[in-house]
């Protein structure tokens, strides 16, 4: 007779395997793999071209780690913030001109807050110029075996020529863990404090997924919601790559389902593995969807990343989900025709501001709140205008984040508490 533990394992495995889905026939790329062995547990459209958005920064970090490893940089070396770097659109940290920044601060800000200003600053510091750094990005991609990736900038802001695939991102992720194992904690750090500003990771999975330890999220209207998500349990690390989801919640949920099912496959009794299949993505009603089909979840059939069959090169354009996103930023817009932020303001309401923009102290000597230039947190008027003709009950609004001002530097940072987490401390 099977033990109660054995029965519970069977029940859990079968619960995973019973899922069914109705999905667009034009699936977005998904890949689940084990970087230590190169085993791919599951893949959908692994070679389909896609816009990487801020996942691009994984290559920026790789080149920075390499420069430190070979001695061309040190962690405490200064990283100048040029006018060009500070002019990058959101997301950014937004340090005032003249405040010093070092390599470690720049890397942590780049990963945690997806700072575009720090990405350009690191590119200029490591490569001499942004253009030379981008050339090094492409040369490194070829050396690592990223056969279908093209970089045009170090941050992932929209560029029609900047493309990648789930397979290539798996190759880059594997290289990061293999070549810089002592730097892995950078991706798992949930919070960092830089010059009186506390910044929190945009990676929701660090707060919700068991064993989560990185790596990077990304968003533009064209790319949709991307993530390279890593988790470690009982000495095993799995990485899920999900590209082109339609909102932040679906992105996190899909990565979580894949990783949970992957660990169930790896760690259960071998006799039960056949019952563990990849969970189906939740159905979604798309405004511009092609014909849909009912798809049965497939069982895990592990192969190596190198032996995974390579799909033919696509003749058409990369995947673009901009028309499907129901956000104010992207509604009716498929990308590349107007400036856009690299994050969705409507999905940032429960996260800290994406920048701490410095303002000089007023001539009166009094310290006032600095206004953020990001669309995420617009400046609010100091007094409301009351119309006597209409008496209305004011709507309930979330409490505004407190603002901590550095009287010595003249900087302001929007602060959100994070109970139980001690941030990395930087500053003067």
Protein Blocks (a to p, Z undefined) as FASTA:
>chain_A
ZZfklmmmmmmmmmmmmpccdddfbdcddddddfknopafbdchklbccdekjmlmmmmm
mmmmmmmmnopacfkbccdddfklmmpccddekiaehiacdfklmmmmmmmnopaklmmm
mmmmmnopaklmmmmmmmmmmmnopakbccfbfnopacfklccdfklmmmmmmmmmmmmm
mlmmmmmpmbdceehiacddfblklmmmghiabjbdcddfklopaddddddeehiacddd
dehiabfklmmmmmmmmmmmmmmmmmmcfklmmmpccddddddddfkbccdddddddddd
dddfklpccddddfbdcddfklmpccfklgopagjjaccdfbdfklmmmgccfbdcdddd
dfkopacddddfbfklccddfbdcddfkbccddddddddddddddfknopacdddddehi
acddedZZ
